Amino acid sequence: MAVTEKAKKRLEYDVVIVGSGPAGAAAARTLVECGWRVAILEKKKLPRYKICSGLIVDRSQNMIEERFGSLPESVFCRPKLLKGARMCPADDTMIEVPAEGSGILNVWRSEFDHWLVQQSGADILDEHEMIDFEGTGDKVDIRVRRTKEAPFLIEASYLIGADGAGSHVRRLLDPDFVKQIRYSIPTQLYCIGTINLEREYYYGFLDPSFSAFYAWLNFKDDYLVYGVAARKGDRIEPYLKKFTEYLEENFQLKIEKVVRKTGCMGSDMGIKGNFILGHDRVLLVGEAAGFMNAFGEGISSALATGHIAAEAILQAKTLKESAISLYRALAEPEQKMTTESWEMARAVAGRGF
């Protein structure tokens, strides 16, 4: 549901969630189903663009079907279903990784994320930015600003940070922890063109000269999409130039037009197993907490940790215990899964990331 245009100077909710991605939607859905009043803050206008390969693996599909229902056709790209991934350690050698279940679903993140938050049942406050927050006993006061309007306060019992790798909630919550994090800047190009690769696969290229992370390529509707990453502060262009030349030489890439070039922020938290789940009444989920699986798959862990954090809050009320303590215990298997996925990635790549 949407909040009315004339927002009050002070609003009250049981839980406020910052970020309208899968982690925030999953937390909201679980809480709303139990009768809690939930608001989702999103600083951009929804539906908003999200740089992502937009691949929904078998585990994510199961969680979505169970908690949200069947995905509508409007969220999908062509090809709708991928057969798996092909990883290229060097030269043009390919290692095929078949998809589990019926295949990998290919979605536009803008439409997919928007559908999830709409299904969550929470109040959606898009074009609302969290400025800061302060814990006051059994409450959290959250200062919020809508575009070009005066700030106002929202009082909540809990705050959930679901605002991604560059999390503002995390930065305010624990500035010392943030100093440990190393960031990268992935950059992705949407192109009109051709290449000698099958459309029904996702491709990863592991040569470290192509990217500070790894380089990738997939197809979405009429677009050929590929990208690389550089460490924050380094230049992206040398990586992009070398990877493009490699694709031209080995797979006959021909670009007619670059339609869009975008970037975002990534962190090394999941790669290093460096998690932060929150403090007191502020919980972090998804990439904000450090959950990102091998080769950047983060939707499954976002859905899982959003749900787990909400379960911890619900159990805290029933058991009269600390929500953050319960969340830390419940999230241990997810942390282990993330750590093990990166051990597998290092074995496939023959190097660290």
N, C-alpha and C positions, 0 to 999 in steps of 0.2 A: 504494500500500500504506500501511497505517496503522502508526505507531510504537506499540510496546507501552506499556502504562500505566506500568510501572516504568522511567522514563527513567534512564539512567546519569548520574553526576555530570559526566562529560566524554564527549562524543560526537565522532566523527570522520567527516567527509564530504569529498568532493572539492570540491563546490560547495554553498553554502547560498544559497537565494533567499528574500528577504523580500517577501511579497505573493503572493496566490493568484489574481490576475487573469490575463488572456490573455498578458501579457508574461512573467510568471513561469512559466506553464504551457508556453509556447513554448520558453523557454530550457531548462527541465527536460527536455522531450521530446527535444530535439536531443542533449543531453548523455547522458541515460539510454540512448538508442539506441546510443551509442558506448561503453557500458559504464561510465560514470562514476557514482559514488555521489552522489546529490543529495537534499537535504532542502528542502522548502518550508515556511517559517514563516508562519503566519496567526494574528493575534491574536484573531480572532473564531472562533466555532463555525461550522463549515461544514455545509451551505451557508449562506452569509451574504448579507444584503440588500446591494444595490449600487444607488445612485441613478444611473440611466442610461436613455436612451431604448431601449437594447438592440437596435440596428439593425445587422445584419450585411450589409455591402455586398458587391458582387461580388468585390472583391479579397480581402476576408477569407474569403469562402466558399471561394475557390480554395485559400488557404493552409490552412484547416481541413481540407478534403477531402484535400489532399496529405499533411499531417503528422499528422492525428489520425483521419481517417476521416469517415464520414457522421454528421451530427448526429442524435441520437435525437429522437423526437417529444416526449419529456418536457420539452425545453427551450423549446418554442415557445409563443407567445401567439396569440390570435386578434385580427386577421387574421394568418395565418402569413406571407403575402407582401404586401409593399407595392409599388405601381406606381412610386413615386418620391417626390420632395419637392415642396412648393409653398412658395415664399418670398414673403412679403408686405412689400415695401419701405415702403409707406405706405397708409393708409386700408384698403380691402378689395381692392386690386389684387393679383393672384396671378401669380407667374412659375413656370411648371411646369418642374421638372428631372426628366426621366424617369430611371428606374433603369437602370443598365447590366446586361447579362446578363439573367437570367430574373426579376429583381426583388430587393428588399431583404427579407431574412429578419427576422422580429420575434421576439425571444427574451426570456425572463426572465433577467436577468444572474445571479441567484442559482444557478439550475439550470445555465445555460450555463457559468459559470466553474467550478462544481464538477465538471461533466463533463470539462472540459478538464484540470484538475489530476489527476483520477482517471486519465485516459488517459495522462498524462505518464509514469507509472511511478515518479515520485519518492516518497520517504517524505514523508507529509503530517503536519506537526505543527500542527494547528489549536489554538486557545486557547493559543498560544505567542507571546510578544512579545519581539522583540529589544530589549534595553536599550541596549547599546553594543557597540563592536568596537574591536579594536586590531590593526594590522598588525605582524607579527613576522617580517621576512625574507621567506621564501617561503610564509608561512602568514598566515591571519587568524583571530584568536581572537574569537569572537562570544559575548557574554553574553546568555543567554536566560532568561526566566521564564515558567513555566506558571502559569495562574491560581491564586492563593493558595498557590503552592509556592515553595520557595527557588530562587534563580537557579542556573544551571549553565552550563558552557562547551561550545561546539561549536568544534572546530578544523577549518578548511577551507583549501583552496588558494585559493579565490576566494569572494567575496561579491557577489551580484547584488541591487541594490536595484530591486525591481519594485513599490514601495509607493505609487505614485500621486502626485498633484499636491502633497500635503503631506508628501512623503517624509521619514521619519525618518532613513533611511540618508544621504540628501543633506544633511540638516541637520547630521549629525555629521561627514560627510566634508569639507564646505566651507562653514563658517558665513558666510564673507565673501560667497560667491556668493549664498547665500540672501537676504542683505540687499538684493540688487538686484531680487528678485522682488516683483511686486504680486499679491495674491491677491483672488479673488472668492468669494462664497458662493452657489452655485446652490441654489435651493429648488424642490421639485417636489411637486405635489399629485395624489393619486390620488382621483378623484371618481366617484360614481354620479350620472349626469345625462345630458343630451342637448345636442347642438349641431348646427347646420346645416353640417356639414363631412363630406366622405367619409372613411370609416374607412381606406381603403387608401392613405392618404398620410401623410407626416410634414410638419408645418407649422412654418415659421419666420417670426417677425414681427420686422422689423428696426428699427422705430421706437425710437430710443434712450430715449424717455420710458418705455418699458415695462420696460427692463432695462439694467443696466450692460454686459451682454454682448449677448444677444438673447433674445427670448421664444420658447417652443416649445410644441407641442401634438401629441400622438399618442394612439393607442388601444391598450390591452392587455387582452385578454379583455373583461370587463364594465366596465372602468375607462376613463374619460376622464382623460388625464394631461396636465397642463400645468405650466409653470414659468417662472421668471425668475431673474435673478441681481443681486446688489448687491456693490459693492466691500466688502472686509472692513472692518468698522467702521461701515459705513452701514446704515440701516434697510431691510429688505426689504419691509415692509408697503406703503409708498407705491407701489412698482413693482407689487406683486401686486394692489393695489386698482385701479390704473389699467388694467392689462392685463385683469383680470376684467371691468371695466365695458366695455371695448372689445369683448371677446368677446360680452358680453350684447347690446350695441347692434348690432353688425355681423353676428353669426352666431347670435343667439338662444340663447346659452348659458343653460342652466338647471341649477343644481346642487341635487340632492336631499340629498347627504351627502358630506362630505369624509372619506374613509376613512383616509387617511394623508398626513402632511405631513413631508417629510424634506429635509435639506440635506447638502451636502458642501463640499469646498474645490476651487477651480480656480486655476490660475496663468496669468500672461500670457507664459510662456516660449515656447510654440509660436507665439503671435501675433507676438512680437518676433523670432523666430528665435534665441532665447537658450538654447542647449543646453549641458548638462554631461553628459558621457558617463562620467566617473569619474576615479579616480586609482589608479595602481599595480594592486593586485589587487581593487579594488572597482569594479564596473561598474554603471552605471545604465541602465535600459531603460524604454520606455513613457513615461508622463507624468512619472515621476520624473526622466527625462533631458530633458524638455521637448517630447516628441513628442505633439502633438495637432493634428489636421488641422482644416480649415475647418469652422466651426459646431459644433465639439466632437466630431467623429468621431475616436475614438482607438483603436478595436479593431484596425483594420488596421495602424496603426503600432506598436501594442503587440505584436501577433503577429510583425511583421517584425523589430523591434529585439530582441525576446527571442531569436529565432532567430539573428540576426546576432551578438549578444553571445556566444552559445554557440559559434557557428562560430569566432569570434575566439579563444576560450579553447582550442578544439580545435586550431586552427592554431598557436597559440603553443607548444603542447607539441611539435608536429611540426617547426616551423620554428625553434624555440629563440629566439623573439622575444617582445616584450612584448605581452600580450593587449590592453591598453588602446590601444596604438599601432595594432594591427591592427583593433580595433573602430572607432576613429576613422576609419580609411580606408574600411572596409566600410560604415559608416553614412552616408557623405557623400551618396549618392543619396537616402536617406530624409530627411535634413535638407533637401535641396533640394526634395523633394516637399512636405514640410510647409510650407516657406516660400512656395512657389508657390501652394499651396492657399489661403493667407491673402491673397495678392495677388488671387486670384480672388474671395474673399469680400468684400474691400474694394470691388472693382469692382461686384459685385452690390448691396452695401448702400449704396454711394455715400458711405461714411464709414469711419473707422478703428474699431477695437475696443479 
